[in-house]
Amino acid sequence: MTAHLLRLSDDGTEALGRLYVFEGLNKIFECCTLELPWLNNLQNHSCIPPGKYDCRLSMSAKFGRETFEILNVPKRAGIRIHKANYFDQLSGCIAIGSDFKDLNNDGFLDVVESRITEEKLISILPTQFKIIIA
C-alpha cells in the first residue's frame, strides 16, 4: 500500500490537501489534510518538503497513543499524521479529516471528524508504508 498527499493550496497560513491511499492501482481511502504552510522546512513552523518517505505506526510520547510517523524528513524528526482540527494545533505534522469547514469562524478552513478519520486510516494502512507528498 502507498499513500499520496496532494497539496492543493498554501496561503501562507495553512496548507490544504488530499490524502489518497492505494492498494495496487485501486484507491481504497481518501481524506482531507491540513498542514502549516511551506516555510523552508523550518522545524515546528513549516510543512515538510515534497518527496517520498517511509512511514510507520509508532507510539507518540506527546500524544500517548500510536500514530503514523513520517521518517527520514531532512533536518526534521517527530513528524506525525494525527488528529487535529486547526492549523494552530500543528507543529509541522499533518492533520487529517473527512472534510474542510471553518469551524471557529476565523476565515481559515479546518478539518472535521479528525478522530474518526485517524482511526479509519490506522485500521486501513499497514504498520509500515510509503507516502509520496507532492
N, CA, C and O atoms as a MOPAC input file, in Angstrom:
PM7 MOZYME 1SCF
protein

 N      0.84200 1    -1.18300 1     0.00000 1
 C      0.00000 1     0.00000 1     0.00000 1
 C      0.88000 1     1.23500 1     0.00000 1
 O      1.96600 1     1.25700 1     0.57900 1
 N      0.37600 1     2.26100 1    -0.66700 1
 C      1.05300 1     3.55500 1    -0.66000 1
 C      0.03300 1     4.64800 1    -0.39200 1
 O     -1.15400 1     4.50600 1    -0.68500 1
 N      0.52600 1     5.73500 1     0.17000 1
 C     -0.30300 1     6.91300 1     0.39500 1
 C      0.27800 1     8.05400 1    -0.42400 1
 O      1.49500 1     8.19300 1    -0.54800 1
 N     -0.60200 1     8.86100 1    -0.97500 1
 C     -0.20100 1    10.02200 1    -1.77200 1
 C     -0.87500 1    11.25300 1    -1.18800 1
 O     -2.10100 1    11.30200 1    -1.08500 1
 N     -0.08000 1    12.24800 1    -0.80700 1
 C     -0.62700 1    13.50100 1    -0.32100 1
 C     -0.44200 1    14.53700 1    -1.41400 1
 O      0.68500 1    14.85900 1    -1.79300 1
 N     -1.54100 1    15.05300 1    -1.91200 1
 C     -1.52600 1    16.08300 1    -2.93900 1
 C     -1.90000 1    17.39700 1    -2.27500 1
 O     -3.03700 1    17.57100 1    -1.83700 1
 N     -0.96200 1    18.31300 1    -2.19800 1
 C     -1.24300 1    19.62700 1    -1.62100 1
 C     -1.98900 1    20.46900 1    -2.65200 1
 O     -1.55200 1    20.60800 1    -3.79500 1
 N     -3.10300 1    21.01800 1    -2.23500 1
 C     -3.97200 1    21.77100 1    -3.14000 1
 C     -3.78300 1    23.27000 1    -3.02400 1
 O     -3.92800 1    23.98500 1    -4.01600 1
 N     -3.46300 1    23.76100 1    -1.84000 1
 C     -3.29400 1    25.20100 1    -1.65300 1
 C     -2.37400 1    25.46500 1    -0.46500 1
 O     -2.24900 1    24.65300 1     0.45100 1
 N     -1.73800 1    26.62700 1    -0.51800 1
 C     -0.88300 1    27.10500 1     0.57000 1
 C     -1.01200 1    28.62100 1     0.55700 1
 O     -0.48500 1    29.27900 1    -0.33900 1
 N     -1.70800 1    29.18200 1     1.54300 1
 C     -1.96900 1    30.62500 1     1.56100 1
 C     -1.00600 1    31.39100 1     2.47200 1
 O     -1.21300 1    32.57300 1     2.74500 1
 N      0.04700 1    30.71300 1     2.94300 1
 C      0.99300 1    31.34700 1     3.84500 1
 C      0.63200 1    31.18600 1     5.31200 1
 O      1.45000 1    31.46700 1     6.18800 1
 N     -0.58400 1    30.73500 1     5.58400 1
 C     -1.02900 1    30.46500 1     6.95300 1
 C     -1.24200 1    28.97800 1     7.16700 1
 O     -0.91300 1    28.43400 1     8.22100 1
 N     -1.79700 1    28.32700 1     6.15000 1
 C     -2.06300 1    26.88700 1     6.21200 1
 C     -1.97800 1    26.29800 1     4.81300 1
 O     -2.11700 1    27.00100 1     3.81200 1
 N     -1.74600 1    24.99900 1     4.76800 1
 C     -1.73200 1    24.26200 1     3.50300 1
 C     -2.82100 1    23.19300 1     3.58000 1
 O     -2.92100 1    22.46000 1     4.56400 1
 N     -3.62700 1    23.11800 1     2.53600 1
 C     -4.71600 1    22.14200 1     2.45100 1
 C     -4.39600 1    21.12100 1     1.37900 1
 O     -3.76600 1    21.44200 1     0.37200 1
 N     -4.83100 1    19.89200 1     1.59600 1
 C     -4.55200 1    18.85500 1     0.61100 1
 C     -5.51600 1    17.69500 1     0.72900 1
 O     -6.47900 1    17.72400 1     1.49500 1
 N     -5.22500 1    16.67600 1    -0.05700 1
 C     -5.99000 1    15.42800 1    -0.04300 1
 C     -5.00100 1    14.29100 1     0.08600 1
 O     -3.95300 1    14.28800 1    -0.56100 1
 N     -5.33900 1    13.31700 1     0.93100 1
 C     -4.54100 1    12.11500 1     1.10700 1
 C     -5.29300 1    10.95200 1     0.48600 1
 O     -6.45800 1    10.70900 1     0.80100 1
 N     -4.61800 1    10.24100 1    -0.39700 1
 C     -5.20400 1     9.08100 1    -1.07700 1
 C     -4.39700 1     7.85200 1    -0.68700 1
 O     -3.16700 1     7.89800 1    -0.65100 1
 N     -5.07900 1     6.76800 1    -0.39900 1
 C     -4.41800 1     5.50200 1    -0.09700 1
 C     -4.75700 1     4.53000 1    -1.21500 1
 O     -5.92300 1     4.33300 1    -1.55900 1
 N     -3.71400 1     3.92600 1    -1.77400 1
 C     -3.88000 1     2.98300 1    -2.87000 1
 C     -3.39700 1     1.60100 1    -2.46700 1
 O     -2.38500 1     1.45300 1    -1.78200 1
 N     -4.13100 1     0.60600 1    -2.89900 1
 C     -3.69800 1    -0.78200 1    -2.83300 1
 C     -3.55200 1    -1.20900 1    -4.28200 1
 O     -4.54200 1    -1.43600 1    -4.97700 1
 N     -2.30300 1    -1.31700 1    -4.73100 1
 C     -2.06600 1    -1.50200 1    -6.15800 1
 C     -2.52000 1    -0.25700 1    -6.89000 1
 O     -2.07700 1     0.84700 1    -6.57200 1
 N     -3.40400 1    -0.42200 1    -7.87400 1
 C     -3.93100 1     0.71900 1    -8.61800 1
 C     -5.28900 1     1.18100 1    -8.10100 1
 O     -5.86800 1     2.13100 1    -8.62900 1
 N     -5.79100 1     0.51900 1    -7.08100 1
 C     -7.12200 1     0.83700 1    -6.56400 1
 C     -7.05000 1     1.80400 1    -5.39100 1
 O     -6.34900 1     1.55900 1    -4.40900 1
 N     -7.78900 1     2.91100 1    -5.50700 1
 C     -7.89900 1     3.85900 1    -4.39500 1
 C     -8.86200 1     3.26200 1    -3.37700 1
 O    -10.00500 1     2.94400 1    -3.70600 1
 N     -8.39500 1     3.11100 1    -2.13300 1
 C     -9.24800 1     2.49900 1    -1.10900 1
 C     -9.63900 1     3.47300 1     0.00300 1
 O    -10.48300 1     3.15700 1     0.84100 1
 N     -9.01600 1     4.66800 1     0.00800 1
 C     -9.31800 1     5.63900 1     1.06100 1
 C     -8.92300 1     7.01700 1     0.57900 1
 O     -7.97500 1     7.17600 1    -0.19100 1
 N     -9.66700 1     8.01900 1     1.04500 1
 C     -9.37000 1     9.40900 1     0.70600 1
 C     -9.81000 1    10.29300 1     1.86200 1
 O    -10.86900 1    10.07500 1     2.44800 1
 N     -9.00000 1    11.28800 1     2.18800 1
 C     -9.38200 1    12.22500 1     3.24100 1
 C     -8.73100 1    13.58600 1     2.98200 1
 O     -7.90300 1    13.73400 1     2.08300 1
 N     -9.11900 1    14.56100 1     3.78000 1
 C     -8.57500 1    15.90900 1     3.69400 1
 C     -7.36400 1    16.03500 1     4.61300 1
 O     -7.26700 1    15.34100 1     5.62600 1
 N     -6.44600 1    16.92300 1     4.25300 1
 C     -5.28500 1    17.16700 1     5.09300 1
 C     -5.14000 1    18.65600 1     5.37200 1
 O     -5.54200 1    19.50100 1     4.57200 1
 N     -4.56600 1    18.94800 1     6.50700 1
 C     -4.29300 1    20.31200 1     6.95100 1
 C     -2.87400 1    20.34500 1     7.49400 1
 O     -2.49200 1    19.52100 1     8.32600 1
 N     -2.10100 1    21.30600 1     7.01300 1
 C     -0.71300 1    21.44400 1     7.44700 1
 C     -0.38600 1    22.91500 1     7.63200 1
 O     -1.15500 1    23.79400 1     7.24400 1
 N      0.76000 1    23.16100 1     8.22500 1
 C      1.30100 1    24.50800 1     8.24000 1
 C      1.79200 1    24.84000 1     6.83200 1
 O      2.00400 1    23.92400 1     6.03700 1
 N      1.97800 1    26.10500 1     6.50100 1
 C      2.43500 1    26.46900 1     5.15700 1
 C      3.90400 1    26.09900 1     4.94800 1
 O      4.60400 1    25.74000 1     5.89400 1
 N      4.35100 1    26.19000 1     3.71700 1
 C      5.76300 1    25.96000 1     3.40600 1
 C      6.56700 1    27.16900 1     3.85800 1
 O      6.38800 1    28.27200 1     3.34300 1
 N      7.44800 1    26.95500 1     4.81500 1
 C      8.35100 1    27.99400 1     5.31600 1
 C      9.76700 1    27.43000 1     5.35700 1
 O     10.42300 1    27.42400 1     6.39900 1
 N     10.22000 1    26.95500 1     4.19600 1
 C     11.58100 1    26.44700 1     4.01600 1
 C     11.94700 1    25.34100 1     4.99200 1
 O     13.08900 1    25.26300 1     5.44500 1
 N     10.97800 1    24.48000 1     5.32000 1
 C     11.19600 1    23.32200 1     6.18500 1
 C     11.61200 1    23.71200 1     7.60400 1
 O     12.26500 1    22.92900 1     8.29400 1
 N     11.24300 1    24.90300 1     8.03900 1
 C     11.57300 1    25.37600 1     9.37500 1
 C     10.85700 1    24.52400 1    10.42000 1
 O      9.62800 1    24.45100 1    10.43800 1
 N     11.62400 1    23.89300 1    11.27400 1
 C     11.06300 1    22.98800 1    12.27900 1
 C     10.01400 1    23.70000 1    13.12500 1
 O     10.21600 1    24.83000 1    13.57000 1
 N      8.89300 1    23.02000 1    13.33800 1
 C      7.75000 1    23.48600 1    14.13200 1
 C      6.94300 1    24.60400 1    13.47700 1
 O      5.95600 1    25.05700 1    14.05700 1
 N      7.33200 1    25.06300 1    12.28200 1
 C      6.63300 1    26.16900 1    11.63000 1
 C      6.28000 1    25.90100 1    10.17700 1
 O      5.55700 1    26.69000 1     9.56900 1
 N      6.76800 1    24.81700 1     9.61100 1
 C      6.60800 1    24.54500 1     8.18700 1
 C      6.10800 1    23.12600 1     7.95900 1
 O      6.35800 1    22.21900 1     8.75200 1
 N      5.39600 1    22.96300 1     6.85100 1
 C      5.12900 1    21.60800 1     6.38500 1
 C      6.44800 1    21.01700 1     5.88400 1
 O      7.42900 1    21.73900 1     5.70600 1
 N      6.46800 1    19.72400 1     5.66300 1
 C      7.70100 1    19.07300 1     5.21800 1
 C      7.82800 1    19.17300 1     3.70400 1
 O      6.83300 1    19.39900 1     3.01500 1
 N      9.04300 1    19.00600 1     3.17500 1
 C      9.23500 1    19.11000 1     1.73100 1
 C      8.53700 1    17.98300 1     0.96800 1
 O      8.36900 1    16.88100 1     1.49100 1
 N      8.13300 1    18.26700 1    -0.27000 1
 C      7.62800 1    17.17700 1    -1.11000 1
 C      8.68800 1    16.09600 1    -1.22200 1
 O      9.88600 1    16.37600 1    -1.16900 1
 N      8.24000 1    14.86800 1    -1.37700 1
 C      9.17500 1    13.75400 1    -1.50600 1
 C      8.50500 1    12.44200 1    -1.18800 1
 O      7.29600 1    12.37800 1    -0.96400 1
 N      9.31000 1    11.39300 1    -1.17100 1
 C      8.84200 1    10.04400 1    -0.84800 1
 C      9.45800 1     9.65300 1     0.48200 1
 O     10.67600 1     9.70500 1     0.65000 1
 N      8.61500 1     9.26100 1     1.42400 1
 C      9.06500 1     8.96300 1     2.78000 1
 C      8.52700 1     7.62100 1     3.25400 1
 O      7.47800 1     7.15900 1     2.80500 1
 N      9.26700 1     7.00500 1     4.16900 1
 C      8.77800 1     5.83400 1     4.87500 1
 C      7.91700 1     6.31100 1     6.03500 1
 O      8.19900 1     7.33900 1     6.65000 1
 N      6.87200 1     5.55800 1     6.32500 1
 C      6.01500 1     5.82500 1     7.48200 1
 C      5.89500 1     4.56100 1     8.30200 1
 O      5.98000 1     3.44900 1     7.78200 1
 N      5.69500 1     4.75500 1     9.60000 1
 C      5.45900 1     3.59900 1    10.46400 1
 C      4.52800 1     4.01500 1    11.59400 1
 O      4.51300 1     5.16600 1    12.03100 1
 N      3.76800 1     3.05200 1    12.04200 1
 C      2.90600 1     3.24600 1    13.20200 1
 C      3.78200 1     3.08600 1    14.43800 1
 O      4.41400 1     2.04500 1    14.62000 1
 N      3.82400 1     4.10400 1    15.28300 1
 C      4.66300 1     4.04600 1    16.47700 1
 C      4.02400 1     4.86200 1    17.59600 1
 O      3.16900 1     5.71700 1    17.36200 1
 N      4.46100 1     4.57600 1    18.80100 1
 C      3.93700 1     5.26500 1    19.96700 1
 C      4.46800 1     6.69400 1    19.99200 1
 O      5.67100 1     6.92300 1    19.86400 1
 N      3.58000 1     7.63000 1    20.15500 1
 C      3.95000 1     9.03600 1    20.28700 1
 C      3.92400 1     9.40500 1    21.77100 1
 O      2.88500 1     9.30500 1    22.42300 1
 N      5.05600 1     9.82400 1    22.29000 1
 C      5.10900 1    10.25300 1    23.68600 1
 C      4.23600 1    11.49100 1    23.89500 1
 O      3.60400 1    11.63900 1    24.94100 1
 N      4.20400 1    12.36700 1    22.91300 1
 C      3.41800 1    13.59700 1    23.00400 1
 C      1.92100 1    13.30300 1    23.09200 1
 O      1.21100 1    13.91700 1    23.88900 1
 N      1.44500 1    12.36600 1    22.27600 1
 C      0.01400 1    12.09200 1    22.20800 1
 C     -0.42200 1    10.91500 1    23.08300 1
 O     -1.61300 1    10.74600 1    23.34400 1
 N      0.53400 1    10.10200 1    23.53600 1
 C      0.20800 1     8.97300 1    24.39000 1
 C     -0.55300 1     7.86800 1    23.68000 1
 O     -1.28200 1     7.10400 1    24.31200 1
 N     -0.38600 1     7.78400 1    22.37200 1
 C     -1.04600 1     6.74100 1    21.57500 1
 C     -0.23200 1     6.53200 1    20.30500 1
 O      0.65900 1     7.31600 1    19.98000 1
 N     -0.55800 1     5.45900 1    19.59600 1
 C      0.12100 1     5.20100 1    18.33000 1
 C     -0.44000 1     6.11100 1    17.24000 1
 O     -1.65300 1     6.27300 1    17.10200 1
 N      0.46400 1     6.69100 1    16.48100 1
 C      0.13000 1     7.47400 1    15.29300 1
 C      1.16100 1     7.12500 1    14.22600 1
 O      2.18600 1     6.50600 1    14.51200 1
 N      0.87500 1     7.52900 1    13.00100 1
 C      1.84600 1     7.29300 1    11.93500 1
 C      2.91800 1     8.37200 1    11.97800 1
 O      2.62400 1     9.56700 1    12.00500 1
 N      4.17200 1     7.91800 1    11.98500 1
 C      5.33100 1     8.80700 1    11.98400 1
 C      5.95100 1     8.79600 1    10.59900 1
 O      6.13600 1     7.73400 1    10.00400 1
 N      6.26900 1     9.96300 1    10.09200 1
 C      6.93300 1    10.09200 1     8.78900 1
 C      8.43000 1    10.15700 1     9.05700 1
 O      8.90200 1    11.03000 1     9.78600 1
 N      9.16800 1     9.23500 1     8.46600 1
 C     10.60000 1     9.07300 1     8.75600 1
 C     11.47700 1     9.72000 1     7.69300 1
 O     11.05100 1     9.96100 1     6.56300 1
 N     12.70600 1     9.99200 1     8.08900 1
 C     13.76100 1    10.47400 1     7.18900 1
 C     13.42700 1    11.79200 1     6.50600 1
 O     13.80000 1    12.01200 1     5.35400 1
 N     12.72500 1    12.66400 1     7.21400 1
 C     12.46400 1    14.00500 1     6.69900 1
 C     13.72900 1    14.82500 1     6.91600 1
 O     14.22400 1    14.89400 1     8.04100 1
 N     14.27000 1    15.45200 1     5.86000 1
 C     15.51200 1    16.21400 1     6.01300 1
 C     15.42300 1    17.25400 1     7.13400 1
 O     14.50400 1    18.07300 1     7.15800 1
 N     16.37900 1    17.21500 1     8.05200 1
 C     16.52700 1    18.16700 1     9.15400 1
 C     15.32200 1    18.20500 1    10.09500 1
 O     15.12900 1    19.18800 1    10.81000 1
 N     14.50700 1    17.13700 1    10.10200 1
 C     13.30300 1    17.11200 1    10.94100 1
 C     13.13200 1    15.73600 1    11.56000 1
 O     13.64800 1    14.74800 1    11.03700 1
 N     12.41600 1    15.66500 1    12.66200 1
 C     12.07500 1    14.39600 1    13.31200 1
 C     10.73900 1    14.57300 1    14.01700 1
 O     10.30700 1    15.69400 1    14.28600 1
 N     10.09900 1    13.46100 1    14.30900 1
 C      8.85600 1    13.50300 1    15.05800 1
 C      7.66100 1    13.99900 1    14.27500 1
 O      6.67900 1    14.44700 1    14.86600 1
 N      7.72400 1    13.92900 1    12.97000 1
 C      6.60000 1    14.37400 1    12.12600 1
 C      5.55400 1    13.26800 1    12.11600 1
 O      5.87300 1    12.11300 1    11.83400 1
 N      4.31900 1    13.61100 1    12.41800 1
 C      3.24100 1    12.63300 1    12.55700 1
 C      2.03300 1    12.99100 1    11.69800 1
 O      1.81300 1    14.14900 1    11.34100 1
 N      1.26800 1    11.96500 1    11.38300 1
 C     -0.06200 1    12.12600 1    10.79200 1
 C     -1.02400 1    11.86400 1    11.94800 1
 O     -1.05200 1    10.76000 1    12.49300 1
 N     -1.80800 1    12.86300 1    12.32100 1
 C     -2.62900 1    12.70400 1    13.52500 1
 C     -3.88500 1    13.56400 1    13.47200 1
 O     -4.05900 1    14.39900 1    12.58400 1
 N     -4.74100 1    13.33500 1    14.43500 1
 C     -5.96900 1    14.11000 1    14.53100 1
 C     -5.66000 1    15.50800 1    15.05200 1
 O     -4.85500 1    15.69100 1    15.96500 1
 N     -6.31400 1    16.47400 1    14.45300 1
 C     -6.28700 1    17.88300 1    14.85300 1
 C     -7.32400 1    18.56200 1    13.96600 1
 O     -7.65700 1    18.05400 1    12.89500 1
 N     -7.82100 1    19.68000 1    14.39700 1
 C     -8.81000 1    20.39100 1    13.59700 1
 C     -8.29200 1    21.69200 1    13.01700 1
 O     -8.72900 1    22.10200 1    11.94100 1
 N     -7.37100 1    22.35000 1    13.70300 1
 C     -6.94400 1    23.69900 1    13.34100 1
 C     -5.44500 1    23.74500 1    13.05600 1
 O     -4.67300 1    22.97000 1    13.62100 1
 N     -5.04000 1    24.66300 1    12.17200 1
 C     -3.61600 1    24.76400 1    11.83200 1
 C     -2.77600 1    25.13500 1    13.04600 1
 O     -1.60900 1    24.75000 1    13.12400 1
 N     -3.34700 1    25.88000 1    14.00000 1
 C     -2.55000 1    26.28100 1    15.16100 1
 C     -2.37000 1    25.15500 1    16.18400 1
 O     -1.74500 1    25.35700 1    17.22500 1
 N     -2.91300 1    23.97500 1    15.89000 1
 C     -2.65600 1    22.79000 1    16.71500 1
 C     -1.47900 1    21.99000 1    16.17400 1
 O     -1.13000 1    20.94900 1    16.73200 1
 N     -0.87000 1    22.45900 1    15.10500 1
 C      0.18500 1    21.70100 1    14.42500 1
 C      1.55500 1    22.31600 1    14.64900 1
 O      1.69700 1    23.52700 1    14.81900 1
 N      2.56800 1    21.44400 1    14.64300 1
 C      3.96800 1    21.87000 1    14.74200 1
 C      4.77100 1    21.22700 1    13.62300 1
 O      5.89500 1    20.77100 1    13.83600 1
 N      4.18700 1    21.19300 1    12.42900 1
 C      4.85600 1    20.59400 1    11.28000 1
 C      4.27900 1    19.25800 1    10.87700 1
 O      4.72200 1    18.66700 1     9.89100 1
 N      3.30400 1    18.76900 1    11.61400 1
 C      2.67100 1    17.47700 1    11.32000 1
 C      1.53600 1    17.64500 1    10.30900 1
 O      1.27700 1    18.74300 1     9.81600 1
 N      0.87000 1    16.53500 1    10.01500 1
 C     -0.23700 1    16.51400 1     9.07200 1
 C     -1.50400 1    16.11700 1     9.81700 1
 O     -1.58800 1    15.02300 1    10.37500 1
 N     -2.48200 1    17.00700 1     9.82100 1
 C     -3.79400 1    16.69900 1    10.39800 1
 C     -4.67200 1    16.11900 1     9.29800 1
 O     -4.56500 1    16.51200 1     8.13700 1
 N     -5.53300 1    15.19100 1     9.66600 1
 C     -6.42600 1    14.57100 1     8.69700 1
 C     -7.86800 1    14.68000 1     9.17100 1
 O     -8.14700 1    14.70600 1    10.37000 1
 N     -8.78000 1    14.74400 1     8.19800 1
 C    -10.20600 1    14.81200 1     8.49700 1
 C    -11.02000 1    14.42200 1     7.28600 1
 O    -10.47500 1    14.18900 1     6.20700 1
 N    -12.32200 1    14.35000 1     7.46700 1
 C    -13.19900 1    13.90600 1     6.38200 1
 C    -13.57300 1    15.02400 1     5.42200 1
 O    -13.93600 1    14.75500 1     4.27700 1
 N    -13.49100 1    16.28600 1     5.87300 1
 C    -13.90500 1    17.40900 1     5.03100 1
 C    -13.29400 1    18.69500 1     5.58300 1
 O    -12.71700 1    18.71000 1     6.67000 1
 N    -13.43300 1    19.77200 1     4.80900 1
 C    -12.98400 1    21.09800 1     5.23600 1
 C    -14.19200 1    21.93100 1     5.64900 1
 O    -15.25000 1    21.88400 1     5.02100 1
 N    -14.00300 1    22.69800 1     6.72700 1
 C    -15.04400 1    23.61900 1     7.17900 1
 C    -14.38700 1    24.62300 1     8.12000 1
 O    -13.47900 1    24.26600 1     8.87100 1
 N    -14.83100 1    25.85900 1     8.08500 1
 C    -14.32100 1    26.86400 1     9.00800 1
 C    -15.04900 1    26.69300 1    10.33900 1
 O    -16.09000 1    27.30900 1    10.57000 1
 N    -14.50000 1    25.86600 1    11.19500 1
 C    -15.15300 1    25.51100 1    12.45900 1
 C    -15.20200 1    26.66000 1    13.47100 1
 O    -16.17600 1    26.79800 1    14.21200 1
 N    -14.16800 1    27.46600 1    13.49700 1
 C    -14.07400 1    28.51600 1    14.51800 1
 C    -14.28300 1    29.91800 1    13.95500 1
 O    -14.00200 1    30.90700 1    14.63300 1
 N    -14.77100 1    30.01000 1    12.72900 1
 C    -15.10800 1    31.29200 1    12.08600 1
 C    -13.95000 1    32.28500 1    12.05800 1
 O    -14.15000 1    33.48600 1    12.24400 1
 N    -12.72100 1    31.77200 1    11.82200 1
 C    -11.56300 1    32.65200 1    11.72400 1
 C    -11.18500 1    32.96200 1    10.27500 1
 O    -10.19300 1    33.64400 1    10.01900 1
 N    -11.98200 1    32.45600 1     9.32700 1
 C    -11.70000 1    32.70400 1     7.91500 1
 C    -10.79500 1    31.66400 1     7.27900 1
 O    -10.48800 1    31.76000 1     6.09100 1
 N    -10.36300 1    30.67100 1     8.04800 1
 C     -9.50000 1    29.61900 1     7.52900 1
 C    -10.22700 1    28.27800 1     7.61800 1
 O    -10.95100 1    28.01600 1     8.57700 1
 N    -10.02500 1    27.43600 1     6.60900 1
 C    -10.64800 1    26.12100 1     6.63000 1
 C     -9.93800 1    25.21100 1     7.62900 1
 O     -8.71300 1    25.23600 1     7.75700 1
 N    -10.71600 1    24.42500 1     8.31800 1
 C    -10.23700 1    23.44300 1     9.27700 1
 C    -10.64100 1    22.06600 1     8.76500 1
 O    -11.35300 1    21.96700 1     7.76600 1
 N    -10.19700 1    20.99900 1     9.43300 1
 C    -10.66200 1    19.65800 1     9.06800 1
 C    -11.63000 1    19.15700 1    10.12700 1
 O    -11.46300 1    19.43100 1    11.31500 1
 N    -12.64500 1    18.41900 1     9.68800 1
 C    -13.67700 1    17.89500 1    10.59000 1
 C    -13.54700 1    16.38300 1    10.69400 1
 O    -12.93200 1    15.73700 1     9.84500 1
 N    -14.13500 1    15.83100 1    11.74700 1
 C    -14.13200 1    14.38900 1    12.00300 1
 C    -12.71100 1    13.80900 1    11.99500 1
 O    -12.46600 1    12.73500 1    11.44600 1
 N    -11.80700 1    14.52800 1    12.60400 1
 C    -10.40300 1    14.13800 1    12.58700 1
 C    -10.14700 1    12.84000 1    13.34800 1
 O     -9.39500 1    11.98500 1    12.88100 1
 N    -10.76500 1    12.69100 1    14.50600 1
 C    -10.56000 1    11.47000 1    15.30100 1
 C    -11.04300 1    10.24100 1    14.54300 1
 O    -10.34900 1     9.22500 1    14.49600 1
 N    -12.20900 1    10.32800 1    13.96100 1
 C    -12.77300 1     9.20600 1    13.19300 1
 C    -11.88800 1     8.89300 1    11.98500 1
 O    -11.64600 1     7.72900 1    11.66700 1
 N    -11.41200 1     9.93900 1    11.32100 1
 C    -10.54900 1     9.74800 1    10.14400 1
 C     -9.24000 1     9.09600 1    10.53700 1
 O     -8.75400 1     8.21800 1     9.82400 1
 N     -8.65000 1     9.50800 1    11.66900 1
 C     -7.41200 1     8.89800 1    12.13400 1
 C     -7.62400 1     7.41700 1    12.44200 1
 O     -6.81200 1     6.57800 1    12.05300 1
 N     -8.70400 1     7.10000 1    13.13500 1
 C     -8.99200 1     5.69800 1    13.46200 1
 C     -9.14700 1     4.86200 1    12.20100 1
 O     -8.64500 1     3.74000 1    12.13400 1
 N     -9.83400 1     5.39500 1    11.21000 1
 C    -10.04600 1     4.65900 1     9.96600 1
 C     -8.72100 1     4.46000 1     9.22700 1
 O     -8.45000 1     3.37100 1     8.71900 1
 N     -7.89900 1     5.50500 1     9.16600 1
 C     -6.60900 1     5.39900 1     8.48500 1
 C     -5.72800 1     4.34100 1     9.15400 1
 O     -5.07900 1     3.55100 1     8.46900 1
 N     -5.70400 1     4.32600 1    10.48100 1
 C     -4.90200 1     3.32900 1    11.20100 1
 C     -5.42100 1     1.92300 1    10.93100 1
 O     -4.63500 1     0.97800 1    10.85800 1
 N     -6.72900 1     1.77300 1    10.78200 1
 C     -7.29200 1     0.44500 1    10.53200 1
 C     -7.03600 1    -0.04200 1     9.10400 1
 O     -7.04200 1    -1.24700 1     8.85100 1
 N     -6.81300 1     0.87800 1     8.17900 1
 C     -6.62800 1     0.51800 1     6.76400 1
 C     -5.16900 1     0.26300 1     6.41200 1
 O     -4.84900 1    -0.71400 1     5.73600 1
 N     -4.28700 1     1.14500 1     6.87000 1
 C     -2.88500 1     1.07200 1     6.46300 1
 C     -2.11900 1     0.02800 1     7.26700 1
 O     -2.43400 1    -0.22700 1     8.43000 1
 N     -1.10900 1    -0.57200 1     6.63900 1
 C     -0.22800 1    -1.47700 1     7.40200 1
 C      0.63200 1    -0.65400 1     8.36900 1
 O      0.62700 1     0.57600 1     8.30700 1
 N      1.35300 1    -1.30900 1     9.24200 1
 C      2.15500 1    -0.60700 1    10.22400 1
 C      3.36300 1     0.10700 1     9.58400 1
 O      3.96400 1     0.98200 1    10.20700 1
 N      3.71300 1    -0.26400 1     8.35500 1
 C      4.77100 1     0.42300 1     7.60600 1
 C      4.31600 1     0.58600 1     6.15400 1
 O      3.76300 1    -0.33900 1     5.55800 1
 N      4.55400 1     1.75800 1     5.60300 1
 C      4.16900 1     2.04000 1     4.21600 1
 C      4.95700 1     3.22900 1     3.71000 1
 O      5.69600 1     3.85500 1     4.46900 1
 N      4.80800 1     3.54100 1     2.44800 1
 C      5.45000 1     4.71300 1     1.82100 1
 C      4.39200 1     5.78400 1     1.61800 1
 O      3.23800 1     5.48900 1     1.30900 1
 N      4.81000 1     7.04700 1     1.79800 1
 C      3.96100 1     8.18600 1     1.47800 1
 C      4.71100 1     9.07600 1     0.48700 1
 O      5.89200 1     9.37800 1     0.65600 1
 N      3.99200 1     9.47600 1    -0.53400 1
 C      4.52900 1    10.37000 1    -1.54900 1
 C      3.80600 1    11.70200 1    -1.38000 1
 O      2.57800 1    11.75500 1    -1.44400 1
 N      4.56100 1    12.77400 1    -1.16500 1
 C      3.99100 1    14.09700 1    -0.95100 1
 C      4.34500 1    14.97800 1    -2.13600 1
 O      5.51700 1    15.14200 1    -2.47800 1
 N      3.32700 1    15.54000 1    -2.75300 1
 C      3.53500 1    16.41200 1    -3.91600 1
 C      2.85900 1    17.75000 1    -3.70000 1
 O      2.92200 1    18.62100 1    -4.56800 1

